[in-house]
Amino acid sequence: MAKPLEGQVALVTGAAKRIGRSVALRMAADGADVVVNYATSKNEAEAVVRKIAALGRRAVAMQGDVSHRGEVESLFAAILEQFGRLDILVNNAGTFFPVEFAELTEEQWDRIMDTNLKSQFLCAQAAAPIMKRQGRGRIINLSSLGGILAWPKFTHYCVSKAGVIMLTRCLARALAPEILVNSVAPGTIQFPGELPDEDYIWRVPLHRVGDGDDVANAVAYLTTADFVTGQVLVVDGGRALV
């Protein structure tokens, strides 16, 4: 039986660790060849490549800070050189840290906007002409529950992720009908070895935090959906309800 992404090429930014790693492995399990982008985590990215190769798919680790246009252009040129196409872009690269609003610096504001929002704009702009020529493409932007709810200690983060949500909606209109653009907005996602967020677990209707597979499953759905664009799929166990 053919896998749903057989013959397709996916780029996952920030794919060396955590959510990006889970998404990259899911793309490979669904049949795609995968570009594992990383900024500094070379060893971890190469480990992801080895796991994908064990699944029988082609993968390559490609370094690039996707918040810089020159590095984005080099990344996409390398993808075309090695794979000849790009079908799926998962804009996952991001950062997250708390700062009291009164103490938030301009440097911190710019850093989170560049990493979380500007990178998605740059990668989408580079991917769009490739996908348009192919007549088909999918862009999935990782936003956050923080783009929907207000977290005062994460004002900079929340604003960046709210920007991702609006970027998604604008791109869905600008790039239609060939390219479908959607967003996945995770709530608290934790990985082995991390202390459980007991407050989150108590608050949410499903009484658990999410894991990488929960997000990867949502991304996988959006890579194959044919009548869904401009949407935000919230993966939070119901936290946005309470």
Buried (B, 14 or more C-beta within 10 A) or exposed (E): EEEEBEEBBBBBBBBBBBBBBBBBBBBBBBBBBBBBBBBEBEEBBBBBBEBBEEEEBBBBBBBBBBBBEEBBBBBBEBBEEEBEBBBBBBBBBBBBEEBEEEEBEEEBBEBBBBBBBBBBBBBBBBBBEBBEEEEBBBBBBBBBBBBBBEEEEBBBBBBBBBBBBEBBBBBBEEBEEEBBBBBBBBBBBBEEEEEEBEEBBEBBEEEBBBBBBBBBBBBBBBBEBEEBBBBBBBBBBEBEEE
